[in-house]
Amino acid sequence: MSALAITLLYSPAPRQVRQWDLSLPVGSTVAEAIRASGVLLEFPELAEGRLSIGIWGRKTSLRQLLQQRDRLEIYRPLRVDPKIARRERFNKQGVKKSGLFAKKRAGAKAGY
């Protein structure tokens, strides 16, 4: 086996996914795959900050060696803290329409 088949994915916006299928030499790192894909040229905003990357959903570093058929993912930063977003959704929906109280049988006690 002289080359690794790698897939690199990046989602620039919600419901948009760009995919690059790469063929790299054995012993290539994550940094080399990102450089070879050209993703930094297409999305220059990625080069400005520190990249958050993972392989098959597990965070990794730029020095990580790649394996055959790895799926390399570049993650966008969160715009809103998930805890704050959940709290705001809960406040907007109200107590009676969320959590344990969302589906109540007729005549049942609250929370059951």
Summary of the structure (lengths in Angstrom):
residues: 112
radius of gyration: 21.1
end to end distance: 58.8
largest distance: 68.2
contacts: 245
relative contact order: 0.17
helix: 30%
strand: 30%
